[in-house]
């Protein structure tokens, strides 16, 4: 079977070229070392927002470009060639969380949140992993109780990216204690809601900080419960997009490592010889 060679469209080449030029002009690769201590690459993400990249996954009516997943993967690959921390920060505006909001959130919340994300004014995070369950959904303990006029979230999530930078969190949660996968839905939580607390931080080898978040009787409006029991299928449909995007970051980093290795071999001298 002959492998199919992908051919980029002129629009895709222009998009990747614009990102490559920005990465070069701002020296993403040369400056990437300063993010190894967990510093968030705000300036890089702000610059990407100005050329429309943060709105790639957002529908046009909310200020985005609504581009295909493949285009998004191409951009993430190019960003990752320069800076892993920037690529992972960008993932928060292109991955599962923005797709869940743009598909399932109430219209007025879409109008409030999504234009800010596209402009780089609001960052997002997803809360899935739990301390004793990992991503084993049937064993999730975080629970949201639906009351008459609001909902109450209780539980702990861990290994969360952008916990100190994101404004909105897409939280995978059990609804009213319903068991198994069928009991899982989704709630939008703002970091300023009382009872939301970042309780631990873990520094990774790549420089990014991951965190533990506790939800202690966090009251949210009923409209923030954007998926009720039985919502797991919809959540996984949105998450499958991210499965396509994650490898593009690894590919970009591998390409950068290869480029640096070739550059070193060509420049080094041994016993006076190149």
C-alpha positions in Angstrom: 0.0 0.0 0.0 1.5 3.3 -1.1 1.4 6.0 1.7 -0.5 9.1 0.9 1.5 12.3 0.9 -0.3 15.2 2.4 -0.2 18.4 0.4 -0.8 21.7 2.2 -3.1 24.3 0.7 -1.9 27.8 0.1 -3.9 28.9 3.1 -2.3 26.3 5.4 1.2 27.2 4.2 0.5 30.9 4.8 -0.8 30.2 8.3 2.2 28.0 9.3 4.5 30.6 7.7 3.0 33.4 9.8 3.5 31.3 13.0 7.1 30.4 11.9 7.9 34.1 11.3 6.5 35.1 14.7 8.4 32.3 16.4 11.6 33.4 14.8 11.1 37.1 15.3 10.4 36.6 19.1 13.1 33.9 19.3 10.7 31.3 20.9 13.5 28.7 20.9 16.2 30.8 22.3 14.0 32.2 25.0 12.3 28.9 25.9 14.8 28.3 28.7 13.3 31.0 30.8 10.1 29.1 31.1 11.8 26.0 32.6 11.0 27.4 36.1 7.3 27.3 35.4 6.9 30.9 34.3 3.9 31.2 32.0 4.7 32.5 28.4 2.1 35.3 28.4 4.0 37.4 25.9 4.2 34.6 23.4 0.5 33.7 23.7 -0.4 37.4 23.4 1.5 37.7 20.2 -0.1 34.5 18.8 -3.5 36.0 19.7 -2.8 39.1 17.6 -2.4 36.9 14.5 -5.6 35.0 15.3 -4.1 31.7 16.4 -5.9 31.6 19.8 -9.2 31.7 17.9 -8.5 28.8 15.6 -10.9 26.4 17.3 -13.6 29.1 18.0 -16.6 29.7 15.7 -16.4 32.8 13.6 -19.4 34.3 15.2 -17.5 34.5 18.5 -14.4 36.1 17.0 -12.6 32.9 15.9 -11.5 31.3 12.7 -13.2 27.8 13.1 -10.4 26.0 11.3 -10.1 22.2 10.9 -8.3 20.1 13.4 -5.5 19.4 10.9 -4.7 23.2 10.6 -4.7 23.4 14.4 -2.2 20.5 14.6 0.1 22.2 12.0 0.2 25.3 14.1 0.9 23.5 17.4 3.7 21.6 15.7 5.3 24.8 14.5 4.9 26.5 17.9 6.4 23.4 19.7 9.5 23.6 17.5 10.2 26.8 19.3 8.8 26.5 22.8 7.2 23.6 24.6 5.7 25.8 27.3 4.1 28.0 24.7 2.7 25.0 22.8 1.1 23.6 26.0 -0.4 27.0 26.9 -1.8 27.3 23.4 -3.3 23.8 23.8 -5.6 25.3 26.4 -7.2 27.6 23.9 -7.4 25.0 21.1 -8.3 21.7 22.8 -11.1 20.0 24.6 -12.1 22.9 26.9 -12.9 25.4 24.2 -14.7 22.8 22.1 -16.9 21.8 25.0 -17.8 25.5 25.7 -18.4 26.3 22.0 -20.7 23.3 21.6 -22.6 22.9 24.9 -22.5 26.1 26.9 -25.5 28.5 27.0 -25.4 31.1 24.2 -24.7 34.1 26.5 -21.8 32.3 28.1 -20.4 31.6 24.7 -20.7 35.3 23.8 -19.0 36.2 27.1 -16.1 33.7 27.2 -15.1 32.8 23.6 -14.3 36.3 22.3 -12.0 36.8 25.3 -10.3 33.5 24.6 -9.7 34.4 21.0 -8.3 37.7 22.0 -6.0 36.2 24.7 -7.9 37.9 27.5 -9.2 34.7 29.1 -7.4 31.4 29.4 -9.0 28.0 30.0 -8.2 24.7 31.7 -9.8 21.2 31.9 -10.1 19.3 35.1 -10.2 15.5 34.6 -7.6 13.6 36.5 -8.3 12.7 40.2 -5.8 11.6 42.9 -7.1 8.1 43.4 -8.7 7.5 39.9 -6.4 9.1 37.4 -8.7 9.3 34.3 -10.6 6.2 35.2 -14.0 7.8 34.8 -16.2 5.3 36.6 -14.1 5.9 39.8 -14.4 9.7 39.8 -15.4 11.1 43.1 -15.8 14.8 42.3 -19.6 15.4 42.5 -22.0 18.2 41.6 -25.2 18.4 43.5 -28.1 20.1 41.7 -30.2 22.3 44.0 -33.2 24.5 43.3 -31.4 27.7 42.3 -27.7 26.6 42.0 -25.4 23.6 42.0 -22.6 22.7 44.4 -19.3 21.2 43.4 -17.1 19.1 45.8 -14.0 17.2 45.0 -10.3 17.2 44.1 -8.7 17.3 40.7 -4.9 16.9 40.2 -2.2 17.3 37.5 -4.1 20.3 36.1 -2.4 22.6 33.6 -2.7 26.4 33.8 -4.3 26.2 37.3 -2.9 29.6 38.3 -3.5 31.3 34.9 -6.9 30.1 33.7 -10.0 32.0 34.4 -12.5 29.2 33.5 -12.3 25.5 34.2 -14.2 22.8 32.4 -14.7 20.2 35.2 -15.6 16.6 34.5 -17.8 15.7 37.5 -20.3 13.2 38.7 -23.9 14.6 38.8 -26.0 14.1 41.9 -23.9 11.1 42.8 -25.0 9.0 39.8 -22.7 6.0 39.5 -20.5 4.8 36.7 -19.7 6.5 33.4 -23.4 7.4 32.9 -23.2 9.7 36.0 -20.6 12.0 34.5 -21.4 15.4 33.2 -19.6 18.8 33.0 -19.6 22.0 35.0 -18.0 25.4 34.2 -16.2 26.9 37.3 -14.7 30.3 37.5 -11.5 30.6 39.6 -13.1 33.4 41.6 -16.0 31.4 42.9 -15.7 30.9 46.7 -14.4 27.4 47.6 -12.1 27.1 44.5 -8.6 26.6 45.7 -5.2 25.6 44.2 -3.8 23.5 47.0 -0.5 22.0 45.5 1.8 22.6 42.6 4.1 20.1 40.8 7.1 21.2 38.7 7.5 19.0 35.6 10.7 18.2 33.6 9.4 20.3 30.8 9.1 23.4 33.0 5.3 23.4 33.1 3.6 23.4 36.5 0.7 21.1 37.2 -1.5 21.6 40.1 -4.0 20.1 42.5 -7.4 21.9 42.8 -10.0 21.5 45.5 -13.6 22.4 45.1 -15.0 22.9 48.6 -18.8 23.6 48.3 -18.3 25.7 45.2 -21.7 27.2 44.3 -22.2 27.7 40.6 -25.3 28.9 38.6 -27.4 26.1 37.2 -26.6 27.2 33.7 -23.0 26.4 34.4 -23.9 22.7 34.5 -23.5 22.4 30.7 -23.8 18.6 30.6 -25.8 16.5 33.0 -25.8 12.7 33.6 -25.1 10.8 30.4 -22.8 13.6 29.1 -19.7 11.4 28.9 -20.1 10.5 25.3 -20.2 14.2 24.3 -17.2 15.0 26.5 -15.2 12.2 24.9 -16.2 13.4 21.4 -14.7 16.8 22.3 -11.7 15.1 24.0 -10.9 13.0 20.9 -9.9 16.2 19.1 -7.2 16.7 21.7 -5.9 13.2 21.1 -5.1 14.4 17.6 -3.4 17.6 18.8 -1.1 16.1 21.5 1.2 14.2 19.1 1.7 17.4 17.1 3.5 19.0 20.1 5.7 15.9 20.4 6.5 16.0 16.7 7.4 19.7 16.8 9.8 19.1 19.7 11.4 16.1 18.0 11.9 18.2 14.8 13.5 20.9 16.8 15.8 18.4 18.6 16.9 17.0 15.2 17.6 20.5 13.8 19.7 21.4 16.8 21.6 18.1 16.6 22.4 18.6 12.9 23.5 22.2 13.6 25.8 21.0 16.3 27.4 18.3 14.2 28.1 20.7 11.4 29.6 23.3 13.7 31.7 21.2 16.1 35.4 20.6 15.6 37.4 17.6 16.8 41.2 17.8 16.7 41.0 20.8 14.5 38.6 19.3 12.0 35.0 20.1 11.4 
